[in-house]
Amino acid sequence: MEYNNQIKNRVKRMEGQLRGILKMMEDNKDCREVITQLSAVRSAVDRTMGVIVSSNLVECVLEADKDGEKTNELIKEAVNLLVKSR
C-alpha cells in the first residue's frame, strides 16, 4: 500500500503532539492536561488507522483476482484489519 501525504501528515502531527506531551511531563504540568492531550493523540491514531484500513479495503477489492475465493480471502483480511483497528 502506498501512503499518501495526508496520512503521513497525520502521523507527523501526532509525533508533534507526543513531543508536546513529553514536554508537559518534564514541566510537571497538571495530570488532567496531560491526559487530555494523550486522549487527543489516541483519537488521532484511531482515526488514522481507520483511514489506512478503509483505503486498504478498497485497494484489496480493486486488485483482487477474479477468483471468488481469493477475493473473499482479501476482503476477510481487510475486515479483520478494520476490527483490530477498533
Residue pairs with C-beta under 8 A, 6 or more apart in sequence:
1 52
1 55
1 56
1 59
3 52
6 51
7 48
7 51
7 52
10 44
10 47
10 48
10 51
11 48
13 44
14 41
14 44
14 45
14 48
17 37
17 40
17 41
17 44
18 41
20 37
21 34
21 37
21 38
21 41
24 33
24 34
24 37
25 34
46 85
46 86
49 85
50 82
50 85
52 85
53 78
53 81
53 82
53 85
54 82
56 78
56 81
57 75
57 78
57 79
57 81
57 82
60 74
60 75
60 77
60 78
61 71
61 74
61 75
61 78
63 74
64 70
64 71
64 74
64 75
65 71
